Amino acid sequence: MLGSPKKIKRQPDAFVLPRYDEIALVLQGGGALGSYQAGVYEGLAEAGVQPNWIAGVSIGALNTAIIAGNAPEKRVEALRGFWDSICHPLDWISGLGAWALPGLGLQDQSRKWASMWAAGRALTEGQPGFFSPRVPLPAAGFGKQRPDVVSYYDTAALKATLLKFADFDRINDGDIRVSVGAVNVRTGNLVYFDNTKMRLEPEHFMASGALPPGFPAVEIDGEYYWDGGLVSNTPLTEVLRDSDHKDALVFQVDLWSARGNVPGDFLDVSERAKDIQYSSRTRAITNMLADRQKHARFIKELLTHVPHDLRKADPLFRLAEEAADGSAINVVHLIYKNKPYEGHYKDYEFSVDTMHEHWESGLEDIRDSFAHREWFDVPSREQGFVTHDVHRQPGSVPQSDREMPELPLGAERKVAA
């Protein structure tokens, strides 16, 4: 069968994490690519690693609902049920191409044909349990209509799917903090719906994934909301905002890669533009964190030249000491890598075969990451911020900040996203 799951060797040993104050899972938006995140979560569960905070945007918010809305032993099964329910199996037309083209020695073309056909079906037919074409479309020029009906697709079916695969009492009363990002259509501001501040319902997660003009705005308490990815597709900032004076391990799962090939035609341009647009804030955030830790080291060094009695007596110096004793943040970065057959339509290509391939990529990447046990050591407060990515260096062994020599005070170090 085209794209059938391959067997990946399981890790033989249990994985024991050092003690962290916070273990966060950060899930980016990316539509059909989101099954990569499900594969990453399966690898976390397999290793016995359970996050106590999940922050998601768009499809990352939907995965968040399924994970937080189930008991730990049922989460992977629920994710499989959710993704199987919203993905199309091969139909006879794509199946015919998958059978005939390899026989002519055109394996790559066969896979690309099947992927393009599946994306076309999503545009024309929608996805079961997720979205369907809106018929008739709202007519322009005949007066204003409600924002929740001005879209190409209707997402009403998604609410029933979320209720089927997630227990919202568990989401709100369980042991996982949940934050999902959406944009207030009226103000343009990014907001995070958080179960420590309000009760979360299916509409909060649907709002996080309401990407216009395809999907309609979602009304919550008299306000309308769109997809959080319009402002920031990576909710890492929300997690780090609350990380002062904590040792935090963050699994950041991105669906768009900042690095890629120079495009050679208009379709490649469209795909590359999406990658850059939806990954750029990850780079900005990691650079900001590196700068913040550098400034904390500056303050700490300067304070050594201030007499002890003065530091304790002056409130300004006490605030400086608090700023210098910042966070110890370890980011394990998992980034989906494009497949050769994919194009600009990869975020709405929901075939079962491609979903399985994305899932397996995520599972393989997190297993490879866990093979580097030293990556998970708690960084010192002097180091402050370290990041690891299994794809960043030749031989799948990235060099982290922790592996670099200490720099003289004031020297620059660039941290790649």
TITORVEX-461745 format. One record per residue (C-alpha): residue number from 1; x, y, z; residue in three letters. Coordinates in Angstrom, 3 decimals. Layout:
# residues N
resi:c1:c2:c3:resn
NUM:X:Y:Z:ALA;
...
***
This chain:
# residues 417
resi:c1:c2:c3:resn
1:0.000:0.000:0.000:MET;
2:1.304:3.467:-0.883:LEU;
3:2.807:5.206:2.125:GLY;
4:2.062:2.353:4.531:SER;
5:3.669:2.765:7.968:PRO;
6:7.216:1.520:8.339:LYS;
7:8.456:-0.144:11.486:LYS;
8:10.643:1.983:13.719:ILE;
9:12.781:0.323:16.350:LYS;
10:11.521:1.052:19.849:ARG;
11:13.814:2.379:22.535:GLN;
12:14.840:-0.512:24.747:PRO;
13:15.464:1.428:27.970:ASP;
14:13.213:3.585:30.130:ALA;
15:14.051:7.271:30.084:PHE;
16:14.365:9.138:33.388:VAL;
17:14.345:12.926:33.218:LEU;
18:16.188:15.122:35.701:PRO;
19:13.884:17.173:37.895:ARG;
20:12.379:20.221:36.153:TYR;
21:9.887:22.698:37.620:ASP;
22:8.055:22.798:34.294:GLU;
23:7.801:20.341:31.397:ILE;
24:6.049:22.099:28.550:ALA;
25:4.905:20.912:25.142:LEU;
26:4.604:23.716:22.567:VAL;
27:2.610:22.875:19.428:LEU;
28:2.730:25.108:16.370:GLN;
29:0.016:25.512:13.731:GLY;
30:0.287:23.789:10.353:GLY;
31:-2.926:22.028:9.327:GLY;
32:-2.441:18.528:7.972:ALA;
33:1.195:18.543:9.092:LEU;
34:-0.065:18.304:12.671:GLY;
35:0.088:14.511:12.745:SER;
36:3.867:15.011:13.112:TYR;
37:3.066:16.435:16.565:GLN;
38:0.994:13.350:17.371:ALA;
39:4.022:11.190:16.557:GLY;
40:6.195:13.306:18.837:VAL;
41:3.679:12.886:21.641:TYR;
42:3.639:9.106:21.139:GLU;
43:7.419:9.152:21.639:GLY;
44:7.055:11.215:24.815:LEU;
45:4.465:8.790:26.187:ALA;
46:6.630:5.840:25.218:GLU;
47:9.492:7.345:27.252:ALA;
48:7.202:8.080:30.196:GLY;
49:7.552:11.867:29.825:VAL;
50:4.336:13.712:30.661:GLN;
51:4.155:17.487:30.150:PRO;
52:2.414:19.543:32.806:ASN;
53:1.735:22.423:30.415:TRP;
54:0.664:22.282:26.764:ILE;
55:0.388:25.414:24.632:ALA;
56:-0.959:25.191:21.110:GLY;
57:-2.038:27.242:18.116:VAL;
58:-4.351:26.114:15.298:SER;
59:-3.877:22.375:14.634:ILE;
60:-1.570:22.426:17.649:GLY;
61:-4.551:23.558:19.717:ALA;
62:-6.654:20.634:18.436:LEU;
63:-3.887:18.171:19.337:ASN;
64:-3.679:19.882:22.730:THR;
65:-7.382:19.222:23.346:ALA;
66:-7.019:15.515:22.537:ILE;
67:-3.926:15.058:24.746:ILE;
68:-5.180:17.033:27.746:ALA;
69:-8.689:15.624:27.361:GLY;
70:-7.691:12.006:27.957:ASN;
71:-6.085:9.920:30.673:ALA;
72:-2.338:9.378:30.070:PRO;
73:-2.761:5.733:29.043:GLU;
74:-5.428:6.662:26.445:LYS;
75:-3.873:9.737:24.839:ARG;
76:-2.049:8.074:21.933:VAL;
77:-5.119:5.983:21.107:GLU;
78:-7.296:9.101:21.164:ALA;
79:-4.862:10.958:18.886:LEU;
80:-4.984:8.062:16.421:ARG;
81:-8.756:8.069:16.524:GLY;
82:-8.904:11.810:15.927:PHE;
83:-6.479:11.769:12.984:TRP;
84:-8.024:8.682:11.404:ASP;
85:-11.425:10.348:11.597:SER;
86:-10.442:13.578:9.821:ILE;
87:-8.267:12.066:7.062:CYS;
88:-9.359:10.651:3.710:HIS;
89:-8.280:7.161:2.624:PRO;
90:-7.093:6.750:-0.967:LEU;
91:-9.940:6.734:-3.474:ASP;
92:-9.929:4.685:-6.676:TRP;
93:-8.492:7.499:-8.823:ILE;
94:-5.445:8.154:-6.651:SER;
95:-5.143:4.412:-6.078:GLY;
96:-5.023:3.834:-9.840:LEU;
97:-2.223:6.383:-10.201:GLY;
98:-0.370:4.846:-7.265:ALA;
99:-0.573:1.448:-8.952:TRP;
100:0.102:2.420:-12.567:ALA;
101:2.886:5.000:-12.329:LEU;
102:5.366:2.883:-10.329:PRO;
103:4.904:0.196:-12.961:GLY;
104:6.247:2.694:-15.460:LEU;
105:9.239:3.489:-13.248:GLY;
106:7.715:6.725:-11.953:LEU;
107:7.694:6.154:-8.193:GLN;
108:8.317:9.791:-7.236:ASP;
109:5.690:11.037:-9.648:GLN;
110:3.264:8.477:-8.251:SER;
111:3.648:9.780:-4.701:ARG;
112:3.386:13.386:-5.826:LYS;
113:0.271:12.611:-7.868:TRP;
114:-1.439:10.955:-4.908:ALA;
115:-0.553:13.886:-2.635:SER;
116:-1.806:16.500:-5.084:MET;
117:-5.029:14.563:-5.636:TRP;
118:-5.663:14.307:-1.886:ALA;
119:-5.114:18.062:-1.475:ALA;
120:-7.543:18.721:-4.317:GLY;
121:-10.146:16.544:-2.617:ARG;
122:-9.729:18.558:0.575:ALA;
123:-10.437:21.764:-1.336:LEU;
124:-13.489:20.421:-3.136:THR;
125:-14.960:17.984:-0.604:GLU;
126:-13.605:19.138:2.758:GLY;
127:-12.541:16.656:5.446:GLN;
128:-14.847:14.333:7.376:PRO;
129:-15.501:15.468:10.929:GLY;
130:-13.584:18.695:10.315:PHE;
131:-14.815:21.044:7.594:PHE;
132:-17.118:20.998:4.558:SER;
133:-17.668:23.444:1.661:PRO;
134:-20.146:26.175:2.520:ARG;
135:-23.043:26.028:0.078:VAL;
136:-24.115:28.562:-0.943:PRO;
137:-21.261:30.940:-0.301:LEU;
138:-22.179:34.284:1.280:PRO;
139:-22.855:36.698:-1.564:ALA;
140:-20.811:39.883:-1.701:ALA;
141:-22.602:43.188:-2.085:GLY;
142:-25.846:42.124:-0.401:PHE;
143:-25.273:43.592:3.035:GLY;
144:-23.099:42.628:5.965:LYS;
145:-23.282:39.102:7.342:GLN;
146:-22.125:37.575:10.598:ARG;
147:-18.377:36.827:10.739:PRO;
148:-19.132:33.211:11.653:ASP;
149:-20.667:32.535:8.217:VAL;
150:-18.252:34.489:5.999:VAL;
151:-15.923:31.687:4.928:SER;
152:-15.408:29.108:2.224:TYR;
153:-15.926:26.192:4.624:TYR;
154:-18.172:25.328:7.540:ASP;
155:-16.406:23.862:10.601:THR;
156:-19.505:22.878:12.587:ALA;
157:-18.550:19.184:12.368:ALA;
158:-15.316:19.849:14.265:LEU;
159:-17.157:20.495:17.527:LYS;
160:-18.684:17.007:17.520:ALA;
161:-15.273:15.500:16.701:THR;
162:-13.608:17.284:19.613:LEU;
163:-16.361:16.192:21.989:LEU;
164:-15.958:12.616:20.766:LYS;
165:-12.204:12.422:21.368:PHE;
166:-11.667:14.816:24.307:ALA;
167:-13.217:15.025:27.762:ASP;
168:-13.565:18.732:28.508:PHE;
169:-14.079:18.145:32.219:ASP;
170:-10.622:16.545:32.243:ARG;
171:-9.189:19.443:30.217:ILE;
172:-10.459:21.904:32.811:ASN;
173:-10.015:19.884:35.986:ASP;
174:-7.020:17.695:35.127:GLY;
175:-3.340:18.087:35.951:ASP;
176:-2.213:19.710:32.673:ILE;
177:-2.205:23.459:32.199:ARG;
178:-3.645:24.246:28.750:VAL;
179:-3.142:27.467:26.756:SER;
180:-4.398:27.981:23.186:VAL;
181:-3.853:31.117:21.131:GLY;
182:-6.388:33.005:19.012:ALA;
183:-6.712:36.515:17.555:VAL;
184:-9.517:38.878:18.514:ASN;
185:-10.923:39.935:15.127:VAL;
186:-12.052:43.334:16.407:ARG;
187:-8.856:44.386:18.216:THR;
188:-6.280:42.357:16.294:GLY;
189:-4.712:41.248:19.579:ASN;
190:-3.409:37.755:20.249:LEU;
191:-5.016:36.233:23.336:VAL;
192:-4.461:32.916:25.089:TYR;
193:-7.377:30.961:26.459:PHE;
194:-5.986:29.256:29.566:ASP;
195:-7.654:26.667:31.801:ASN;
196:-6.095:28.276:34.889:THR;
197:-8.096:31.442:34.152:LYS;
198:-11.336:30.231:32.538:MET;
199:-13.281:27.134:31.598:ARG;
200:-12.304:25.929:28.125:LEU;
201:-14.930:24.627:25.703:GLU;
202:-14.645:23.269:22.137:PRO;
203:-15.154:26.791:20.780:GLU;
204:-11.866:27.992:22.310:HIS;
205:-9.924:25.339:20.399:PHE;
206:-11.929:25.881:17.215:MET;
207:-11.204:29.617:17.439:ALA;
208:-7.471:28.919:17.612:SER;
209:-7.727:27.090:14.263:GLY;
210:-10.172:29.430:12.488:ALA;
211:-7.878:30.512:9.657:LEU;
212:-9.627:32.995:7.320:PRO;
213:-10.977:33.113:4.696:PRO;
214:-11.201:29.323:4.638:GLY;
215:-12.667:28.929:8.110:PHE;
216:-15.177:31.204:9.846:PRO;
217:-14.525:33.301:12.938:ALA;
218:-15.727:31.721:16.188:VAL;
219:-17.831:33.728:18.621:GLU;
220:-16.893:33.551:22.320:ILE;
221:-18.570:35.820:24.884:ASP;
222:-19.667:38.298:22.236:GLY;
223:-16.262:38.586:20.525:GLU;
224:-15.101:36.889:17.322:TYR;
225:-11.772:35.086:17.037:TYR;
226:-9.525:33.850:14.240:TRP;
227:-6.514:31.540:14.066:ASP;
228:-3.717:32.568:16.436:GLY;
229:-1.162:31.936:13.684:GLY;
230:-2.171:35.238:12.083:LEU;
231:-0.133:36.962:14.794:VAL;
232:2.184:34.278:16.175:SER;
233:2.207:30.675:15.037:ASN;
234:4.511:29.479:17.822:THR;
235:3.201:29.827:21.403:PRO;
236:6.656:29.579:22.964:LEU;
237:6.476:33.142:24.292:THR;
238:3.389:32.343:26.338:GLU;
239:5.218:29.516:28.117:VAL;
240:8.387:31.505:28.706:LEU;
241:6.465:34.471:30.086:ARG;
242:5.841:32.402:33.210:ASP;
243:9.285:30.799:33.455:SER;
244:11.188:33.286:35.604:ASP;
245:13.226:31.568:38.324:HIS;
246:12.151:28.132:37.101:LYS;
247:13.973:25.195:35.571:ASP;
248:11.927:24.515:32.438:ALA;
249:12.180:21.798:29.800:LEU;
250:10.300:22.752:26.628:VAL;
251:9.543:20.379:23.774:PHE;
252:8.920:22.797:20.928:GLN;
253:7.288:21.034:17.971:VAL;
254:7.316:23.109:14.779:ASP;
255:5.650:22.192:11.495:LEU;
256:7.404:24.756:9.291:TRP;
257:11.142:24.856:8.753:SER;
258:12.961:28.177:8.497:ALA;
259:15.645:26.511:6.394:ARG;
260:14.882:25.370:2.874:GLY;
261:15.805:25.454:-0.789:ASN;
262:15.678:28.517:-3.012:VAL;
263:12.439:28.189:-5.040:PRO;
264:12.573:27.545:-8.772:GLY;
265:8.979:28.210:-9.834:ASP;
266:5.805:29.927:-8.629:PHE;
267:4.519:26.896:-6.717:LEU;
268:7.855:26.543:-4.937:ASP;
269:7.693:30.248:-4.083:VAL;
270:4.291:29.741:-2.451:SER;
271:5.542:26.805:-0.379:GLU;
272:8.736:28.565:0.691:ARG;
273:6.842:31.709:1.652:ALA;
274:4.619:29.667:3.986:LYS;
275:7.649:28.060:5.615:ASP;
276:9.265:31.425:6.283:ILE;
277:6.069:33.160:7.381:GLN;
278:5.043:30.558:9.940:TYR;
279:8.511:29.729:11.302:SER;
280:10.029:33.200:11.597:SER;
281:8.828:33.972:15.134:ARG;
282:10.553:30.862:16.447:THR;
283:13.870:32.327:15.346:ARG;
284:13.030:35.704:16.859:ALA;
285:12.033:34.158:20.197:ILE;
286:15.162:32.028:20.551:THR;
287:17.367:35.018:19.696:ASN;
288:15.458:37.109:22.250:MET;
289:16.044:34.462:24.915:LEU;
290:19.750:34.325:24.170:ALA;
291:19.952:38.109:24.512:ASP;
292:17.984:38.030:27.764:ARG;
293:20.354:35.497:29.300:GLN;
294:23.373:37.475:28.113:LYS;
295:22.005:40.590:29.817:HIS;
296:21.363:38.608:33.007:ALA;
297:25.020:37.543:33.008:ARG;
298:26.048:41.195:32.550:PHE;
299:23.967:42.218:35.565:ILE;
300:25.317:39.370:37.670:LYS;
301:28.902:40.309:36.832:GLU;
302:28.287:43.987:37.593:LEU;
303:26.726:43.153:40.953:LEU;
304:29.965:41.505:42.099:THR;
305:31.497:45.008:42.102:HIS;
306:28.791:46.421:44.397:VAL;
307:29.372:46.149:48.185:PRO;
308:27.200:43.500:49.821:HIS;
309:25.589:45.887:52.326:ASP;
310:24.593:48.291:49.563:LEU;
311:23.088:45.493:47.468:ARG;
312:20.893:44.403:50.372:LYS;
313:19.879:47.920:51.422:ALA;
314:18.957:49.433:48.061:ASP;
315:15.670:48.140:46.502:PRO;
316:17.047:48.787:43.025:LEU;
317:19.941:46.387:43.595:PHE;
318:17.564:43.768:45.021:ARG;
319:15.547:43.967:41.793:LEU;
320:18.775:43.642:39.816:ALA;
321:19.686:40.491:41.756:GLU;
322:16.295:38.988:40.926:GLU;
323:16.782:39.795:37.238:ALA;
324:20.244:38.252:37.277:ALA;
325:18.892:35.021:38.778:ASP;
326:16.824:34.215:35.704:GLY;
327:15.487:30.992:34.293:SER;
328:17.208:27.768:33.326:ALA;
329:15.465:26.875:30.067:ILE;
330:16.208:23.818:27.957:ASN;
331:14.433:23.765:24.590:VAL;
332:14.347:20.501:22.644:VAL;
333:13.361:21.653:19.185:HIS;
334:11.601:19.199:16.858:LEU;
335:11.011:20.515:13.356:ILE;
336:9.141:18.693:10.623:TYR;
337:11.258:18.197:7.512:LYS;
338:9.523:18.399:4.147:ASN;
339:9.072:15.283:2.052:LYS;
340:10.212:15.385:-1.613:PRO;
341:6.672:14.840:-2.921:TYR;
342:5.140:17.742:-0.946:GLU;
343:4.260:21.149:-2.314:GLY;
344:2.504:24.341:-1.312:HIS;
345:-0.604:22.278:-0.482:TYR;
346:1.081:20.239:2.275:LYS;
347:-0.916:21.891:5.073:ASP;
348:-4.243:20.779:3.580:TYR;
349:-3.219:17.367:2.237:GLU;
350:-5.119:15.087:4.632:PHE;
351:-4.675:11.637:3.078:SER;
352:-4.320:8.739:5.517:VAL;
353:-1.029:7.663:3.939:ASP;
354:0.586:11.072:4.286:THR;
355:-0.759:11.403:7.829:MET;
356:0.982:8.146:8.753:HIS;
357:4.248:9.380:7.241:GLU;
358:4.086:12.649:9.181:HIS;
359:3.302:10.751:12.383:TRP;
360:6.248:8.395:11.897:GLU;
361:8.586:11.335:11.244:SER;
362:7.634:12.870:14.581:GLY;
363:8.033:9.572:16.408:LEU;
364:11.442:8.969:14.865:GLU;
365:12.665:12.507:15.631:ASP;
366:11.745:12.366:19.326:ILE;
367:13.280:8.909:19.687:ARG;
368:16.485:10.178:18.098:ASP;
369:16.428:13.138:20.487:SER;
370:16.045:10.892:23.538:PHE;
371:19.103:8.949:22.358:ALA;
372:21.149:12.001:23.425:HIS;
373:20.600:11.680:27.161:ARG;
374:22.990:14.531:27.980:GLU;
375:20.711:17.008:26.186:TRP;
376:18.190:16.702:29.009:PHE;
377:20.467:17.765:31.851:ASP;
378:19.188:20.841:33.659:VAL;
379:21.245:23.832:32.495:PRO;
380:22.756:26.052:35.138:SER;
381:21.299:29.490:35.772:ARG;
382:24.585:30.898:34.430:GLU;
383:23.994:29.160:31.113:GLN;
384:20.351:30.139:31.299:GLY;
385:19.153:29.021:27.874:PHE;
386:20.182:26.041:25.748:VAL;
387:18.583:24.509:22.692:THR;
388:18.941:21.186:20.864:HIS;
389:17.737:19.981:17.481:ASP;
390:18.475:16.524:16.132:VAL;
391:18.529:17.828:12.542:HIS;
392:20.898:20.726:12.992:ARG;
393:24.319:19.091:12.695:GLN;
394:25.881:16.456:10.410:PRO;
395:25.395:12.976:11.738:GLY;
396:22.262:14.081:13.627:SER;
397:24.321:15.342:16.564:VAL;
398:23.608:19.059:17.002:PRO;
399:25.930:21.270:18.969:GLN;
400:24.107:23.078:21.733:SER;
401:25.041:26.199:23.630:ASP;
402:25.931:23.926:26.531:ARG;
403:28.596:22.232:24.428:GLU;
404:30.206:25.523:23.469:MET;
405:33.043:27.015:25.535:PRO;
406:32.248:29.888:27.867:GLU;
407:32.567:33.259:26.176:LEU;
408:34.211:36.315:27.705:PRO;
409:31.790:38.789:29.220:LEU;
410:30.250:40.876:26.471:GLY;
411:31.071:38.470:23.652:ALA;
412:28.275:37.611:21.222:GLU;
413:26.877:34.163:20.605:ARG;
414:24.221:33.426:18.049:LYS;
415:21.602:30.805:18.797:VAL;
416:20.051:29.245:15.728:ALA;
417:16.339:28.489:15.734:ALA;
***
